[in-house]
Amino acid sequence: MEEKTIKCGKCGKEKPESEGHYVLEGTTFCCEKCCGNPEDKKHDENANMCEFC
C-alpha cells in the first residue's frame, strides 16, 4: 500500500503525509523541510519559522 502524498503549501512539492504537518487549523499541509515540526519547542525559536505561524 502506497502512502498518500500531499502538496506542500509552501514549496509546492509532493511529499508523503508522514513527512509534514497540517497547519492553519488543519487546512494547509506543510512539509518538515519548509516548516519544521510545530510540535517541537524549537520551532517557535527558529528564525526561519514557517510563514503559516
Secondary structure, DSSP 8 states (H G I E B T S, - for coil): ----EEE-TTT--EEEGGGEEEETTTTEEEEHHHH--TTSTHHHH-TT--TT-
